Amino acid sequence: MKMTKKPKLHKLLSYILIVYLTFGSVFAVPHPVQASVVSVSNYAWYTVNPNATIFTISSADELRAFAHIVNGTDGQTAFNFSGRTVTLAANINLLHIAWIPIGTTANPFAGVFDGSNFTISGLQVNMTGLTGGAGDNAGLFGHIQNGTVQNLRVNGNVNGANRTGGIVGRVTHTGTGSPRIVNVHFSGAIIGGSNTGGIVGILESSRAAVGSSSNTANIDAAATTGGIVGDNRGIVETSFNTGNVTGLGDGVGGVVGRNQFLVQHSYNTGNVFAGTFNGGTGGVVGSM
């Protein structure tokens, strides 16, 4: 009787291996691909009634739309919200997507932004290296004129040039306006140029005030740097700083870098470092 010889085990395994290497990738289950985060803007909260006096924002998309409306970007007609109140209705995570500050030199914010004690986290402002003053006025808000920001907590990173603040880069007034930054708190990290503060970079008017606010972020900047306000020409009161403040120029202080009006009932527990001492360094106020 004729016998059929069985293939040896190692030859069988070799055939299986060849088949796997040839066709295995066709049947393999692919690794999941992480979806990219896309920054979009939702204008419905505003366009449903642009004549309203109170607006409510509850998402990152709506907050981004708010910035575009104030700045007059993304095809929007600039509107400063004077006489209007924008209220936050929830905590918002900006996911560290590049943020363009609310309010510019040409189109500053002039309304009331009430955070209702909610938190905006994941703020990422990176305006360093921009030329022609494009890196100035860095913060959640870039420029406020006669406006108010109140009852808000912000966590994130702010990198700017001159007039950089965790909450607002620049605060000014016109006419009888009295801008106010009240009960706001910043945590994270701040890098800036001249006039950098944990809350406000520069407070440009004796009619402007920062009150009941705090900063815990470490600050690395140039001249006129403070834990709460870099250059103060208004009122800073009942506020405190616990972050380290490092300035590479004149006027470096734990609360205010350079004070030209009034600082009261405020304190600092953070370390203060200065590259030069010609213009003053202090635990509360750097120079007068």
Buried (B, 14 or more C-beta within 10 A) or exposed (E): EEEEEEEEEEEEEEEEEEEEEEEEEEEEEEEEEEEEEEEEBBBEBBEEEEEEEEBBBBBBBBBBBBBBBBBBBEEBEBBBBBEBBBBBBEEBBBEBBEBBBBBBBEBBBBBBBBBEEBBBBBBBBBBBEEEEEEBBBBBBBBBBBBBBBBBBBBBBBBBBBBBBBBBBBBBBBEEEBBBBBBBBBBBBBBBBBBBBBBBBBBBBBBBBBBBBBBBBBBBBBBBBBBBBBBBBBBBBBBBBBBBBBBBBBBBBBBBBBBBBBBBEEBBBEBEBBBEBEEBBBBBBBBBE
